[in-house]
Amino acid sequence: MANTYLYGAYGHLGETVAQSAVQAGTTPVYVGTAPINLVRNYKDVKGINSPLKLNNLVDAQGKLGISPDWDCFTLCEAMTAHFNNPVGNIGPIYVINVLDPDVHKKSEQTTASLTFVNGRAEFVSDTIILDTFAISDKAEGTDYNLDYNYAKNSVVITSANPDDPLTGSLNVTYNEIDTSTITAATIVGGITAGGEYSGLGALKLLYQEQYQVCNLLAAPGWSHEPVVYNALITAAQKINGHWDAFVLADIPLVETVGRTRGSGTPVDTIQKAIDWKKAHGYTNERSKVFWPQTMDNAGQVFHLSTLGVVELMRADYSHDSVPMETCGNKEVQGIKQYFGAESKNRGFDQQAANDLTSNGITTVIAWGGNWVLWGDHTAAYTYGADVDPRAIFDVNIRMLFHITNSFQREWSPKIDKPMTLQLKERILNREQEKLDALVARGALLGEPTILFLESANSTTDIMNGDFRWDIAATPTPPLKSATVYVAYTDAGFSTYFGED
């Protein structure tokens, strides 16, 4: 069993067992950029390269700011989808913001002239670093007050002394951020030898500092870049050496390096999306990939990976945080498919969408009177191909992660306790109880078992304090299709003649 030194409670996916060819909640983590430059005393928030919990829109705005420019500030899309969603809000979420106003800023300071009327001036900007704003020969709090209006995306300056209001034109200075200096490498980040965390590297801090286990991971606006997708897959495996998360990623609308809504070769047809997925290796069983995007009635364009996180989280909540239901066929706030501002593609129906889902791509369609996500497979699935059964549906992988994460969270406090026969039996009984409860809920099928096998626990392993339990479980598959056959019969004509 133990080819490497082990110290702690661990969980792994074993080989699939097929007859034929608790974590307490859902914790999504988004990585991207937020307009923290609009937050006063932003350094006190600790919202740069560190997992930050957001409970609602007001909380998100207060900690990280908010802006309608989702190209520059990608995390604002997630904030809106979770906390300003007409279908219903769902949270909390955790975000890792990589935008650092001290680093990602323009080299030259901005100088402007503001005209004050009745002691008040206002100008639009979401790139200003609010803490750097200054008026020549004036002091904040004494001569003027500084505020930000998120409804208008404007900086508001008012006189602090009504008896001596500011008038006329005054020179002001401030610094501005420059998001063009943020690249895929910034999102990937890492951990230095000195213990500094950045980007996806900061995911490890979630458990270390907040005792939360990430089980959904996304980077909308960035995950269409292969280097980010691959980093997401790597980061989601054995977080802190233990926890497993499921990745949600997007196929781009244009073939280019950079944010999705850029210039380049369009990826705006079903076949192009399928070809792009295969060519760039977006096929990991630990992930779900989406294409295209969707626009709501306010003109906001959402990545489907964001809405996928929302709907998986909503489905989990309806099952007491057991990930037994897919996000497929769940209503979302979009009103049409979006392929890019220059695309002439007017969209496709459910029949055409099945070409995508049969190739492991989840999409969005009009169905049942609503716009819904469509697709219940992992990225590893291709119809007709030889696919590990556990990789067919997203619920399969997520349920297996749920079991391993739950095992580790429950038994990690017992590490270094005496491994008595009573403890061995207690673990067996408790885990079997949990499996039986999942069967009763409908999350698992049949009679899942947990075993403590002599063949898997050698004398050497036991001598070194390394113990292993084996679980075999069958996650309940979704109702992917329902078909009824109707046959014509002439037997009913006999009713015309009555009975003899």
C-alpha positions as CSV (number, residue, x, y, z in Angstrom):
1,M,0.0,0.0,0.0
2,A,2.4,2.6,1.2
3,N,5.1,3.4,-1.3
4,T,5.5,6.9,0.2
5,Y,5.6,8.1,3.7
6,L,2.0,8.7,5.0
7,Y,1.0,10.7,8.1
8,G,-2.7,11.7,8.3
9,A,-6.1,10.5,6.9
10,Y,-6.2,10.0,3.1
11,G,-8.7,9.1,0.4
12,H,-8.1,8.0,-3.2
13,L,-10.1,6.8,-6.1
14,G,-9.5,3.1,-6.7
15,E,-9.9,1.2,-9.9
16,T,-13.5,1.2,-11.2
17,V,-15.6,-1.8,-10.1
18,A,-18.3,-2.3,-12.8
19,Q,-20.4,-5.3,-13.8
20,S,-20.0,-4.2,-17.4
21,A,-18.0,-2.4,-20.2
22,V,-19.3,14.4,4.6
23,Q,-18.3,17.3,3.4
24,A,-20.9,19.5,5.2
25,G,-21.4,21.9,2.3
26,T,-20.5,22.9,-1.2
27,T,-17.5,25.3,-1.2
28,P,-16.9,26.8,-4.7
29,V,-13.7,28.8,-5.3
30,Y,-13.2,31.3,-8.1
31,V,-9.9,32.7,-9.2
32,G,-9.6,35.9,-11.2
33,T,-9.6,39.7,-10.8
34,A,-11.7,42.1,-8.8
35,P,-11.8,45.9,-8.5
36,I,-10.3,46.0,-5.1
37,N,-8.8,49.3,-6.1
38,L,-12.2,50.8,-5.5
39,V,-12.2,49.7,-1.8
40,R,-10.8,52.2,0.8
41,N,-8.0,50.8,2.8
42,Y,-8.0,47.7,0.6
43,K,-4.9,46.3,2.2
44,D,-6.8,45.7,5.5
45,V,-9.3,43.4,3.6
46,K,-6.6,40.9,2.8
47,G,-8.3,40.3,-0.5
48,I,-5.2,39.9,-2.7
49,N,-3.9,36.3,-3.5
50,S,-5.9,34.9,-0.5
51,P,-9.2,33.0,-0.4
52,L,-11.9,35.5,0.7
53,K,-15.4,34.5,1.7
54,L,-18.3,36.4,0.1
55,N,-21.7,36.1,1.6
56,N,-23.9,38.4,-0.5
57,L,-23.6,41.3,-2.9
58,V,-23.2,44.0,-0.3
59,D,-20.4,41.9,1.4
60,A,-18.7,41.4,-2.0
61,Q,-18.9,45.1,-2.9
62,G,-17.5,46.1,0.5
63,K,-14.6,43.7,0.4
64,L,-13.6,43.6,-3.3
65,G,-15.7,46.3,-5.1
66,I,-17.8,45.6,-8.1
67,S,-17.8,46.7,-11.7
68,P,-19.8,45.9,-14.9
69,D,-16.6,45.5,-16.8
70,W,-16.2,41.7,-16.5
71,D,-13.4,41.6,-19.0
72,C,-11.2,43.5,-16.7
73,F,-12.7,42.3,-13.4
74,T,-13.6,38.6,-14.0
75,L,-14.7,37.9,-10.4
76,C,-17.6,40.4,-10.7
77,E,-19.3,37.9,-13.1
78,A,-19.4,35.3,-10.3
79,M,-20.6,37.9,-7.7
80,T,-23.5,38.8,-10.0
81,A,-24.4,35.2,-10.9
82,H,-24.5,34.1,-7.2
83,F,-25.9,37.2,-5.5
84,N,-27.9,39.1,-8.1
85,N,-29.6,36.2,-9.9
86,P,-33.3,36.4,-10.9
87,V,-33.5,32.6,-10.7
88,G,-32.4,32.8,-7.0
89,N,-29.2,33.7,-5.1
90,I,-26.9,31.1,-3.7
91,G,-23.8,31.4,-1.5
92,P,-21.4,31.8,0.1
93,I,-18.6,31.6,-2.3
94,Y,-14.8,32.0,-2.0
95,V,-12.7,34.0,-4.4
96,I,-9.0,34.5,-4.9
97,N,-8.3,37.9,-6.4
98,V,-4.9,38.3,-8.1
99,L,-5.2,42.0,-8.9
100,D,-2.8,43.9,-6.7
101,P,-3.1,47.7,-7.1
102,D,0.5,48.1,-5.8
103,V,1.7,45.9,-8.7
104,H,-0.8,46.1,-11.5
105,K,-0.9,49.8,-12.0
106,K,0.0,52.4,-14.7
107,S,3.5,53.8,-14.4
108,E,2.4,57.4,-14.7
109,Q,0.1,59.1,-12.3
110,T,-3.1,60.6,-13.7
111,T,-3.7,64.3,-13.4
112,A,-7.1,65.9,-14.0
113,S,-9.0,69.1,-13.4
114,L,-12.4,68.8,-11.6
115,T,-15.1,71.5,-11.5
116,F,-16.9,71.7,-8.2
117,V,-20.5,72.9,-8.2
118,N,-22.2,73.5,-4.8
119,G,-19.2,71.8,-3.1
120,R,-19.5,68.6,-5.2
121,A,-17.7,66.9,-8.1
122,E,-18.0,63.5,-9.7
123,F,-16.3,61.6,-12.5
124,V,-16.6,58.0,-13.9
125,S,-13.8,55.6,-13.4
126,D,-13.4,52.0,-12.2
127,T,-9.7,51.9,-12.7
128,I,-8.8,54.5,-10.1
129,I,-6.9,53.4,-7.0
130,L,-9.2,55.2,-4.6
131,D,-6.6,55.4,-1.8
132,T,-4.3,57.4,-4.0
133,F,-6.7,60.2,-4.8
134,A,-5.5,63.7,-3.8
135,I,-6.5,67.3,-4.4
136,S,-3.8,69.9,-4.5
137,D,-3.4,71.7,-1.1
138,K,-6.4,69.9,0.3
139,A,-6.7,67.3,3.0
140,E,-9.3,64.5,3.0
141,G,-11.5,64.6,6.0
142,T,-10.8,68.3,6.6
143,D,-11.4,69.9,3.2
144,Y,-13.2,67.1,1.3
145,N,-14.8,63.7,1.6
146,L,-14.2,60.9,-0.9
147,D,-16.8,58.2,-1.8
148,Y,-17.6,55.8,-4.7
149,N,-21.0,55.3,-6.3
150,Y,-21.2,51.7,-7.6
151,A,-24.5,52.3,-9.3
152,K,-22.9,54.9,-11.6
153,N,-19.3,53.7,-11.4
154,S,-18.2,57.1,-10.4
155,V,-15.9,58.8,-7.9
156,V,-17.8,61.4,-5.7
157,I,-16.0,64.2,-3.9
158,T,-17.9,66.5,-1.6
159,S,-16.8,69.4,0.7
160,A,-16.1,68.4,4.2
161,N,-16.8,71.9,5.5
162,P,-20.2,73.2,4.4
163,D,-19.2,76.7,5.6
164,D,-16.3,76.7,3.1
165,P,-17.4,74.6,0.2
166,L,-15.0,73.7,-2.7
167,T,-15.6,75.7,-5.8
168,G,-14.3,76.2,-9.3
169,S,-11.7,74.0,-10.9
170,L,-9.2,72.1,-8.8
171,N,-6.3,69.8,-9.9
172,V,-6.5,66.2,-8.7
173,T,-4.1,63.3,-9.0
174,Y,-4.5,59.6,-8.6
175,N,-3.1,56.3,-9.8
176,E,-4.9,53.8,-12.0
177,I,-4.7,50.0,-12.3
178,D,-3.6,48.3,-15.5
179,T,-5.1,44.9,-15.9
180,S,-3.3,44.3,-19.1
181,T,-0.3,43.3,-17.0
182,I,-2.3,40.4,-15.6
183,T,-1.7,37.2,-17.6
184,A,-2.5,33.5,-17.4
185,A,0.7,33.1,-15.4
186,T,-0.7,35.5,-12.8
187,I,-3.8,33.4,-12.5
188,V,-1.7,30.2,-12.2
189,G,0.5,31.8,-9.6
190,G,2.3,29.5,-7.2
191,I,4.1,29.3,-3.8
192,T,7.6,30.7,-3.3
193,A,10.3,29.1,-1.1
194,G,9.7,32.0,1.3
195,G,6.0,31.1,1.7
196,E,4.3,33.7,-0.5
197,Y,1.2,32.4,-2.2
198,S,-0.4,33.7,-5.4
199,G,-3.1,32.8,-7.9
200,L,-4.1,29.1,-7.8
201,G,-1.3,28.5,-5.4
202,A,-3.3,30.4,-2.8
203,L,-6.0,27.6,-2.9
204,K,-4.0,25.8,-0.3
205,L,-4.6,28.6,2.2
206,L,-8.4,27.9,2.2
207,Y,-8.1,24.9,4.6
208,Q,-5.0,26.1,6.3
209,E,-6.6,29.4,7.4
210,Q,-10.3,28.8,7.2
211,Y,-10.8,25.0,7.6
212,Q,-12.9,24.9,4.4
213,V,-12.6,22.2,1.7
214,C,-12.9,23.4,-1.9
215,N,-15.1,21.0,-4.0
216,L,-15.8,23.2,-7.0
217,L,-13.1,25.3,-8.8
218,A,-13.5,27.7,-11.7
219,A,-11.7,30.7,-13.3
220,P,-14.3,32.2,-15.8
221,G,-12.6,34.5,-18.2
222,W,-9.4,32.6,-17.9
223,S,-10.1,28.8,-18.0
224,H,-10.3,28.9,-21.9
225,E,-6.5,29.2,-21.9
226,P,-5.0,25.7,-21.8
227,V,-2.3,26.6,-19.4
228,V,-4.9,27.8,-16.9
229,Y,-7.1,24.7,-17.5
230,N,-4.2,22.4,-16.9
231,A,-3.3,24.3,-13.8
232,L,-6.9,24.1,-12.5
233,I,-6.9,20.3,-12.9
234,T,-3.5,20.1,-11.1
235,A,-4.6,22.4,-8.3
236,A,-7.9,20.6,-7.7
237,Q,-6.2,17.3,-7.0
238,K,-5.2,16.5,-3.4
239,I,-5.4,20.0,-2.2
240,N,-3.2,20.2,0.9
241,G,-2.3,16.6,0.1
242,H,-5.9,15.5,0.8
243,W,-9.0,17.2,-0.8
244,D,-10.3,16.7,-4.3
245,A,-12.3,19.4,-6.2
246,F,-14.2,19.3,-9.5
247,V,-13.2,21.8,-12.2
248,L,-15.6,23.8,-14.4
249,A,-14.0,25.4,-17.5
250,D,-14.9,27.1,-20.8
251,I,-14.1,26.6,-24.4
252,P,-13.3,30.0,-25.9
253,L,-15.4,32.0,-28.4
254,V,-12.2,33.0,-30.3
255,E,-8.9,31.1,-30.8
256,T,-6.5,33.5,-29.1
257,V,-4.3,33.9,-26.1
258,G,-6.0,36.3,-23.6
259,R,-9.5,36.9,-22.4
260,T,-12.4,35.3,-24.2
261,R,-13.9,38.4,-25.8
262,G,-10.9,39.3,-27.8
263,S,-9.9,39.2,-31.5
264,G,-8.9,36.1,-33.3
265,T,-10.2,33.1,-35.1
266,P,-13.9,32.5,-34.1
267,V,-14.9,29.3,-32.3
268,D,-18.5,30.0,-33.1
269,T,-19.9,26.7,-34.5
270,I,-20.6,23.4,-32.9
271,Q,-18.0,21.6,-34.9
272,K,-15.4,24.2,-34.2
273,A,-16.1,23.8,-30.5
274,I,-15.8,20.0,-30.6
275,D,-12.5,20.2,-32.6
276,W,-11.1,22.8,-30.2
277,K,-11.9,20.7,-27.2
278,K,-10.1,17.7,-28.7
279,A,-7.1,19.6,-30.0
280,H,-6.4,21.3,-26.7
281,G,-7.0,18.3,-24.5
282,Y,-9.9,19.6,-22.5
283,T,-10.8,16.0,-21.6
284,N,-10.0,15.4,-18.0
285,E,-12.5,13.4,-16.0
286,R,-12.2,15.7,-13.1
287,S,-13.7,18.5,-15.1
288,K,-16.7,19.7,-17.0
289,V,-16.3,22.0,-20.0
290,F,-18.9,24.5,-21.4
291,W,-19.6,26.3,-24.7
292,P,-20.7,28.9,-25.8
293,Q,-21.8,31.7,-23.4
294,T,-25.2,33.2,-22.7
295,M,-26.6,36.7,-22.6
296,D,-29.3,37.8,-20.2
297,N,-32.0,40.4,-20.8
298,A,-29.8,43.2,-19.3
299,G,-27.1,42.5,-21.9
300,Q,-24.8,40.8,-19.4
301,V,-22.7,37.9,-20.9
302,F,-22.0,35.0,-18.6
303,H,-19.6,32.1,-19.0
304,L,-21.5,28.9,-18.7
305,S,-18.9,27.6,-16.2
306,T,-20.0,30.3,-13.8
307,L,-23.7,29.3,-14.2
308,G,-22.6,25.7,-13.8
309,V,-21.1,26.4,-10.4
310,V,-24.3,28.3,-9.4
311,E,-26.6,25.4,-10.4
312,L,-24.4,22.6,-9.0
313,M,-24.3,24.5,-5.7
314,R,-28.1,25.0,-5.9
315,A,-28.7,21.3,-6.6
316,D,-26.3,20.3,-3.8
317,Y,-28.2,22.5,-1.4
318,S,-31.5,20.8,-2.3
319,H,-29.9,17.5,-1.3
320,D,-28.3,18.6,2.0
321,S,-25.0,19.2,0.3
322,V,-24.8,15.7,-1.3
323,P,-23.6,16.2,-4.9
324,M,-26.0,13.6,-6.3
325,E,-27.6,15.8,-9.1
326,T,-26.2,17.3,-12.2
327,C,-26.5,20.9,-13.3
328,G,-28.0,19.8,-16.6
329,N,-31.6,20.9,-17.4
330,K,-31.4,23.6,-14.7
331,E,-32.9,27.1,-15.5
332,V,-30.4,29.9,-15.9
333,Q,-30.8,33.6,-16.3
334,G,-29.7,33.8,-20.0
335,I,-32.2,34.5,-22.8
336,K,-30.0,33.4,-25.7
337,Q,-26.8,31.7,-26.7
338,Y,-23.9,34.1,-27.2
339,F,-21.1,33.4,-29.7
340,G,-19.3,36.8,-29.7
341,A,-20.2,40.3,-30.8
342,E,-19.2,39.7,-34.4
343,S,-20.7,36.2,-34.8
344,K,-23.6,35.7,-37.2
345,N,-24.6,32.4,-35.5
346,R,-28.2,32.7,-34.3
347,G,-28.0,29.6,-32.1
348,F,-29.1,26.0,-32.1
349,D,-31.8,23.7,-30.6
350,Q,-31.7,20.7,-28.3
351,Q,-31.2,18.3,-31.2
352,A,-28.1,20.1,-32.4
353,A,-26.9,20.6,-28.8
354,N,-26.7,16.8,-28.4
355,D,-23.8,16.9,-30.8
356,L,-22.0,18.9,-28.1
357,T,-23.1,16.8,-25.1
358,S,-22.2,13.6,-26.9
359,N,-18.7,15.0,-27.0
360,G,-18.5,16.0,-23.4
361,I,-19.4,19.6,-23.8
362,T,-22.2,21.2,-21.7
363,T,-24.1,24.0,-23.4
364,V,-27.3,26.1,-22.9
365,I,-30.6,25.7,-24.8
366,A,-34.2,26.8,-24.8
367,W,-36.1,23.9,-23.3
368,G,-39.3,23.4,-21.3
369,G,-40.1,27.1,-21.5
370,N,-36.8,28.3,-20.0
371,W,-33.2,28.6,-20.9
372,V,-31.4,25.7,-19.3
373,L,-27.9,24.2,-19.0
374,W,-27.7,21.1,-21.2
375,G,-25.3,18.3,-20.5
376,D,-24.5,15.9,-17.7
377,H,-21.2,14.4,-18.8
378,T,-17.6,15.0,-17.7
379,A,-15.1,16.4,-20.2
380,A,-13.7,12.9,-20.6
381,Y,-16.9,11.6,-22.2
382,T,-17.2,10.9,-25.9
383,Y,-20.2,8.8,-27.1
384,G,-19.0,5.5,-28.6
385,A,-15.5,5.8,-27.1
386,D,-14.0,3.6,-24.4
387,V,-14.6,5.7,-21.3
388,D,-14.1,4.6,-17.7
389,P,-17.7,4.3,-16.4
390,R,-17.0,6.7,-13.5
391,A,-16.2,9.4,-16.0
392,I,-19.5,9.2,-17.9
393,F,-21.4,11.6,-15.6
394,D,-20.4,14.6,-13.5
395,V,-22.3,13.2,-10.5
396,N,-20.2,10.0,-10.6
397,I,-16.9,11.8,-10.0
398,R,-18.4,14.3,-7.6
399,M,-20.0,11.6,-5.5
400,L,-16.7,9.7,-5.3
401,F,-15.0,12.9,-4.2
402,H,-17.7,13.5,-1.7
403,I,-17.0,10.1,-0.1
404,T,-13.2,10.5,0.1
405,N,-13.4,14.0,1.3
406,S,-15.9,13.0,4.0
407,F,-13.8,10.1,5.1
408,Q,-10.8,12.3,5.6
409,R,-12.6,15.1,7.4
410,E,-14.2,12.6,9.8
411,W,-11.2,10.6,10.8
412,S,-8.3,13.1,10.6
413,P,-8.9,14.0,14.3
414,K,-8.1,10.3,15.2
415,I,-4.7,10.4,13.6
416,D,-2.1,9.4,16.3
417,K,-4.7,7.8,18.5
418,P,-4.1,4.1,19.3
419,M,-5.3,2.0,16.4
420,T,-7.3,-0.5,18.5
421,L,-9.6,-3.2,17.1
422,Q,-12.5,-1.1,18.4
423,L,-11.4,1.9,16.4
424,K,-11.0,-0.3,13.3
425,E,-14.6,-1.5,13.7
426,R,-15.9,1.9,14.6
427,I,-14.5,3.3,11.2
428,L,-16.0,0.3,9.4
429,N,-19.4,0.7,11.0
430,R,-19.6,4.5,10.7
431,E,-18.5,4.6,7.0
432,Q,-21.0,1.8,6.2
433,E,-23.7,3.8,8.0
434,K,-22.9,6.8,5.8
435,L,-23.0,4.7,2.7
436,D,-26.3,3.2,3.7
437,A,-27.7,6.7,4.3
438,L,-26.6,7.7,0.8
439,V,-28.5,4.7,-0.6
440,A,-31.6,5.7,1.3
441,R,-31.3,9.2,0.0
442,G,-31.0,7.9,-3.6
443,A,-27.4,9.1,-4.1
444,L,-26.0,5.6,-4.4
445,L,-27.4,2.3,-5.7
446,G,-27.3,-1.3,-4.5
447,E,-25.3,-2.3,-1.5
448,P,-22.1,-0.2,-1.3
449,T,-19.5,-1.7,1.1
450,I,-16.5,-0.7,3.0
451,L,-13.9,-3.4,3.8
452,F,-10.7,-3.7,5.8
453,L,-8.9,-6.3,3.7
454,E,-5.9,-8.3,4.9
455,S,-4.6,-8.4,1.3
456,A,-4.5,-4.5,1.3
457,N,-2.9,-4.2,4.8
458,S,0.4,-5.9,4.9
459,T,2.3,-6.5,8.1
460,T,4.9,-3.9,7.0
461,D,2.2,-1.3,6.5
462,I,0.6,-2.0,9.8
463,M,3.9,-2.0,11.5
464,N,4.4,1.6,10.1
465,G,1.0,2.7,11.2
466,D,-0.5,2.8,7.7
467,F,-4.1,1.4,7.4
468,R,-6.4,1.2,4.4
469,W,-10.1,0.7,3.9
470,D,-11.7,-0.1,0.5
471,I,-15.1,1.3,-0.5
472,A,-17.0,0.1,-3.6
473,A,-20.0,2.4,-4.5
474,T,-22.3,3.0,-7.4
475,P,-23.4,6.6,-7.8
476,T,-27.0,7.0,-9.1
477,P,-26.9,8.0,-12.8
478,P,-29.1,10.8,-14.0
479,L,-32.2,10.2,-16.2
480,K,-30.3,11.2,-19.4
481,S,-33.1,10.2,-21.7
482,A,-36.6,8.8,-21.5
483,T,-38.1,7.0,-24.5
484,V,-41.6,5.5,-25.0
485,Y,-42.6,3.4,-27.9
486,V,-46.3,3.6,-29.1
487,A,-47.7,0.9,-31.4
488,Y,-50.8,1.3,-33.5
489,T,-53.5,-1.4,-33.1
490,D,-56.8,-1.9,-34.9
491,A,-58.3,-3.8,-31.9
492,G,-60.3,-0.7,-30.8
493,F,-62.6,-0.9,-33.9
494,S,-64.5,-3.7,-32.3
495,T,-66.2,-1.2,-30.0
496,Y,-68.3,0.0,-33.0
497,F,-70.2,-3.3,-33.0
498,G,-70.8,-3.8,-29.4
499,E,-71.0,-7.2,-27.7
500,D,-72.9,-10.2,-28.9
